[in-house]
Structure formats: C-alpha cells, structure tokens
Amino acid sequence: MTIRPLNMVDSILEAEPKRWNVISVCKHIPQKALCSHHCHLNFDDVNRRNLQNPRIRQQIAAGWLCPPKHKHIEIALRFARNYKRHDLLIHCREGVSRSPAIAWCILLDQFGSPERATNELFSIHPRCRPNDLIVQIGLEVSKGAKLDLNEVLAGIDRLFVPPENSSAA
C-alpha cells in the first residue's frame, strides 16, 4: 500500500504501468489509463470538528461540500478486497488526511484490530493525520466493531509526528 499526494501520482503510474490499483479520494483523477483498476471516491476533507461549524454545515446543505459517507468507505473496502495490499495506491490532494484515513479503514478491514491498523498505517506513512470522521465511519462500517472512537483516535494521536516545519512542540 502506498499513500501519496495527487502531484506524485502520475509519475508513479508512468514508472510502473499497469502495476497499481488506484483509489482516488479527490475531484481530480490522475492518468487512470495507466493503472490496472481505479476507484474514485469524490468527497471533501470534512472532519468531525468541521461538522460543528455552522458555515460548513450550510455549505454541505447547499451541496458545495460533500462530507465522507458510509457508502464511500464501503466502496473503498469492496475495491481493496479484490487486490493485494502492496499494489494499492491511495491518494488525495495532499496525501495527509483523506487517503491515510481510507488506508486505515482498509487495514482495519484486513486486520480486524484498530491498534494493528494504526501501527501499520504509520509504518507506511509516518507523517499522516487521518481524517477523524473517516476513521469514525470506518469503525461503524467494520465488522461489528464495538470500539471506543476516542480510544482509537488517541492511539492515532500518539503516533502522529508533526511535520518538521511545524511550530508544534
């Protein structure tokens, strides 16, 4: 499994034509003709905190923003189940929030353990910051998971490494 920002996807696909099965989590679709199979999830990077913002809720109601939904996660899981994990390329615009969260949902589906999914995700992409709303939906969609969302998010936060140019200590 590889997680990248949109601006790197075309060069990856050009370097290894037909190897990759791609999940695009953004409006722009890369050179999908160069990949084996493609899944397009068109939703915006809306997280749990955003949903509390009245302006964001108005934009969602007006159709200007599309938050992640259960159907998006279910589509990604069905797609990923058909391919070997090492041949999945998942991207969003920046490769930091949506695509790592989708990857986490796929790993949860494969391993059945949020802790193992989190550890694997951060071994693949140490500087990611998975979208918490997608993680929440992934827990809801997963096979009968009765897990505490706050515990799962705390586990993700423990492994998060801020970017080097960040002022966070």
Secondary structure, DSSP 8 states (H G I E B T S, - for coil): -EEEEHHHHHHHHHHSTTT-EEEE-SSS---GGGSSEEEE-------TTGGG-HHHHHHHHTTS-----HHHHHHHHHHHHTS-GGGEEEEESSSSSHHHHHHHHHHHHHHS-HHHHHHHHHHH-TT----HHHHHHHHHHSTT----HHHHHHHHHHH----TT----
